[in-house]
Amino acid sequence: MATAQHPAAHKLRRGVQPLRAGQGTSFVWRKLHSLLGVIPIGAFLLEHLLSNFEALKGPAAYGAQVKFLNSLPLVRVLEWTFIFLPILYHGIYGVWIWLRGKSNVVYYPWAGNWMYTAQRYTGLVAILYIGQHVIRQRFMGVQLPEHPMAAFAKVQQELANPWMLAVYIIAMIAICWHFSYGIWLFAAKWGITPGKTARKRFGYACTALGIILAIMGLASIWAFVGPRYPNTPENLPVSYLAAPANPGGISI
């Protein structure tokens, strides 16, 4: 009696599929998407977190940092070339990749698939948050390029809304996760970390980086909502510029 022969089941491999040439124009677009996530978007994220960390020193220090950034030569050209346009491309193309891709979280629930799915959702959170954040902080209300000393008060007023505070906290954690895991993916896909051992070790480093960045971001948020600088005015008085709000406290 003849037996029906079933085709061999497709064997799924763990790991990260490398970016390979010969895949049409998508190879170039994926390369660009991967690269922009680290440079310049990742570099901008690090700068942004460090600049926001100045808020721990008080409204005057934060305003001075905003003033410095807006005084850079060709700042608007740099802003569009290295921030807005790369973020737009990375976000839009990332959503397109997500819509075309499939994760096997239900049928093959190992860590790689869960992390793939988390990367997509955190990316969606990031692009939505960044969009509203740029519109509200950059183009609405007080114009910070002309009034940098109002920066602390503007952020503080926004975070006075508990819903917006929750959005900031969730988005901060999501963005730091997305970036740190994105660096791991970048290194794996570009062949920087060949082999399981190298990827595992680099994964620990990326996890540590993500935790550090998240702590920095959350600490910056606390600077705006904590008790040290309550009800900061948009026009900082001389007392804010000359001395910290809590001279007897611990300086950070």
C-alpha positions as CSV (number, residue, x, y, z in Angstrom):
1,M,0.0,0.0,0.0
2,A,1.5,3.3,-1.1
3,T,1.9,5.9,1.6
4,A,1.4,9.6,0.9
5,Q,4.6,11.5,1.2
6,H,4.3,14.8,3.0
7,P,6.6,17.6,2.0
8,A,9.3,18.3,4.5
9,A,8.3,21.0,6.9
10,H,10.1,24.3,6.5
11,K,12.6,24.6,9.3
12,L,12.6,27.9,11.0
13,R,15.9,29.3,12.1
14,R,16.5,31.4,15.1
15,G,18.5,34.5,14.8
16,V,18.5,37.6,12.7
17,Q,18.3,37.5,9.0
18,P,21.2,39.5,7.5
19,L,20.7,42.2,5.0
20,R,21.7,40.7,1.7
21,A,22.4,42.2,-1.7
22,G,20.4,41.0,-4.7
23,Q,17.0,41.6,-3.1
24,G,16.0,44.4,-5.4
25,T,15.7,48.0,-4.3
26,S,14.4,47.0,-0.9
27,F,18.0,46.1,0.0
28,V,19.0,49.7,-0.4
29,W,16.0,51.1,1.4
30,R,16.4,48.6,4.3
31,K,20.1,49.4,4.6
32,L,19.2,53.1,4.8
33,H,16.4,52.5,7.3
34,S,18.8,50.5,9.5
35,L,21.6,53.0,9.3
36,L,19.4,56.1,9.9
37,G,18.1,54.4,13.1
38,V,21.6,54.7,14.6
39,I,23.1,57.7,12.7
40,P,21.7,60.3,13.0
41,I,18.5,59.4,14.8
42,G,20.3,57.5,17.6
43,A,22.9,60.2,18.0
44,F,20.1,62.8,18.2
45,L,18.4,60.7,20.9
46,L,21.5,60.6,23.0
47,E,22.0,64.4,22.6
48,H,18.3,65.0,23.4
49,L,18.5,62.9,26.6
50,L,21.7,64.7,27.7
51,S,20.2,68.1,27.0
52,N,17.0,67.2,29.0
53,F,19.2,66.0,31.8
54,E,20.1,69.7,32.3
55,A,16.7,70.2,33.7
56,L,17.9,68.6,36.9
57,K,20.1,71.7,37.4
58,G,17.0,74.0,37.2
59,P,15.1,76.2,34.8
60,A,18.0,78.5,34.0
61,A,20.4,75.7,33.1
62,Y,17.8,74.0,30.9
63,G,17.0,77.3,29.2
64,A,20.7,77.9,28.6
65,Q,21.0,74.5,27.0
66,V,18.0,75.3,24.7
67,K,19.5,78.7,23.8
68,F,22.9,77.0,23.0
69,L,21.3,74.5,20.7
70,N,19.3,77.2,18.8
71,S,22.4,79.3,18.4
72,L,24.3,76.7,16.4
73,P,25.2,77.7,12.8
74,L,22.6,76.6,10.2
75,V,20.6,75.1,13.0
76,R,17.4,74.9,10.9
77,V,19.2,73.2,8.0
78,L,20.7,70.7,10.5
79,E,17.3,70.2,12.2
80,W,15.6,69.2,8.9
81,T,18.5,67.3,7.4
82,F,19.6,65.3,10.4
83,I,16.5,65.1,12.6
84,F,13.1,65.6,10.9
85,L,13.6,64.0,7.5
86,P,15.5,61.0,8.9
87,I,12.8,60.4,11.5
88,L,10.1,60.7,9.0
89,Y,11.7,58.2,6.7
90,H,12.7,55.8,9.5
91,G,9.2,55.9,10.9
92,I,7.2,55.6,7.7
93,Y,9.4,52.9,6.2
94,G,9.4,51.1,9.5
95,V,5.6,50.9,9.5
96,W,5.7,49.7,5.9
97,I,8.1,46.9,6.9
98,W,5.8,46.0,9.8
99,L,2.7,45.8,7.6
100,R,4.6,43.5,5.2
101,G,6.3,41.4,7.8
102,K,5.1,38.5,10.0
103,S,6.0,37.5,13.4
104,N,5.5,33.9,14.8
105,V,4.7,34.9,18.3
106,V,1.7,32.6,18.7
107,Y,3.2,29.5,17.0
108,Y,6.9,30.0,17.8
109,P,6.9,32.0,21.1
110,W,10.7,32.2,21.6
111,A,12.3,35.4,22.7
112,G,13.3,36.6,19.2
113,N,9.7,36.8,18.0
114,W,8.5,38.5,21.1
115,M,11.3,41.1,20.8
116,Y,10.5,41.5,17.1
117,T,6.9,42.3,18.0
118,A,7.9,44.6,20.8
119,Q,10.3,46.4,18.5
120,R,7.4,47.1,16.1
121,Y,5.0,48.3,18.7
122,T,7.5,50.5,20.5
123,G,8.4,52.0,17.1
124,L,4.8,52.9,16.6
125,V,4.6,54.5,20.0
126,A,7.8,56.4,19.3
127,I,6.7,57.9,15.9
128,L,3.3,58.9,17.3
129,Y,4.9,60.5,20.4
130,I,7.6,62.3,18.5
131,G,5.0,63.7,16.1
132,Q,2.9,65.2,18.8
133,H,5.9,66.3,20.8
134,V,7.5,68.2,17.9
135,I,4.2,69.9,17.0
136,R,3.4,70.9,20.6
137,Q,6.9,71.9,21.8
138,R,8.4,73.2,18.5
139,F,5.5,74.8,16.6
140,M,2.8,75.6,19.2
141,G,2.6,78.1,22.1
142,V,5.8,80.0,23.1
143,Q,8.4,79.8,20.3
144,L,11.4,78.4,22.1
145,P,14.0,79.4,19.5
146,E,13.1,83.1,20.3
147,H,12.4,82.5,24.0
148,P,14.6,79.7,25.2
149,M,14.3,80.6,28.8
150,A,10.6,79.7,28.7
151,A,11.5,76.1,27.8
152,F,11.3,74.7,31.3
153,A,7.9,76.3,32.0
154,K,6.5,75.1,28.7
155,V,7.4,71.5,29.4
156,Q,6.3,71.8,33.0
157,Q,2.9,73.1,32.0
158,E,2.4,70.2,29.6
159,L,3.4,67.6,32.2
160,A,1.0,69.1,34.7
161,N,-1.7,67.2,32.8
162,P,-1.5,63.6,34.3
163,W,-2.5,62.1,31.0
164,M,0.4,63.8,29.2
165,L,2.7,62.8,32.0
166,A,1.7,59.1,31.5
167,V,2.3,59.5,27.8
168,Y,5.8,60.9,28.4
169,I,6.7,58.1,30.8
170,I,5.4,55.3,28.5
171,A,7.0,56.9,25.4
172,M,10.3,57.4,27.2
173,I,10.6,53.7,28.1
174,A,9.4,52.6,24.7
175,I,11.9,54.8,22.8
176,C,14.8,53.7,24.9
177,W,13.8,50.0,24.4
178,H,13.4,50.6,20.6
179,F,16.8,52.3,20.3
180,S,18.7,49.8,22.4
181,Y,17.3,46.7,20.7
182,G,17.6,48.6,17.4
183,I,21.4,48.8,18.0
184,W,21.5,45.1,18.6
185,L,19.6,44.4,15.4
186,F,21.9,46.8,13.5
187,A,25.0,45.1,14.7
188,A,23.6,41.6,13.9
189,K,22.3,42.5,10.4
190,W,25.4,44.4,9.4
191,G,27.6,41.5,10.4
192,I,29.3,43.4,13.3
193,T,28.4,40.7,15.8
194,P,28.8,37.4,13.9
195,G,27.9,34.3,15.9
196,K,25.6,33.5,18.8
197,T,28.1,34.3,21.5
198,A,28.9,37.8,20.2
199,R,25.3,38.6,19.8
200,K,24.5,37.4,23.3
201,R,27.3,39.5,24.9
202,F,26.3,42.5,22.9
203,G,22.7,42.0,23.9
204,Y,23.8,42.5,27.6
205,A,25.5,45.7,26.7
206,C,22.5,47.0,24.7
207,T,20.2,46.1,27.6
208,A,22.4,48.0,30.0
209,L,22.4,51.0,27.7
210,G,18.6,50.9,27.4
211,I,18.2,50.9,31.2
212,I,20.7,53.7,31.7
213,L,19.0,55.9,29.0
214,A,15.5,55.2,30.4
215,I,16.7,56.2,33.9
216,M,18.1,59.4,32.5
217,G,14.9,60.2,30.7
218,L,12.7,59.4,33.7
219,A,14.9,61.5,35.9
220,S,14.6,64.4,33.5
221,I,10.8,64.1,33.6
222,W,10.9,64.1,37.4
223,A,12.8,67.4,37.3
224,F,9.8,69.1,35.7
225,V,7.1,67.6,37.9
226,G,9.0,67.2,41.2
227,P,8.8,69.7,44.1
228,R,12.1,71.4,43.6
229,Y,11.0,73.9,40.8
230,P,7.2,74.3,41.2
231,N,5.3,76.8,39.0
232,T,8.2,78.0,37.0
233,P,7.4,81.3,35.2
234,E,7.9,81.6,31.5
235,N,9.9,84.8,32.1
236,L,12.5,83.7,34.5
237,P,13.3,86.3,37.2
238,V,16.8,87.3,38.1
239,S,16.6,85.0,41.2
240,Y,16.3,82.0,39.0
241,L,19.2,83.1,36.8
242,A,21.5,84.0,39.7
243,A,21.0,81.0,42.1
244,P,19.3,77.6,42.2
245,A,15.8,77.4,43.6
246,N,16.9,75.3,46.5
247,P,20.3,76.6,47.6
248,G,20.4,74.3,50.7
249,G,19.6,71.2,48.7
250,I,22.0,68.8,47.0
251,S,23.2,70.1,43.7
252,I,23.1,67.6,40.8
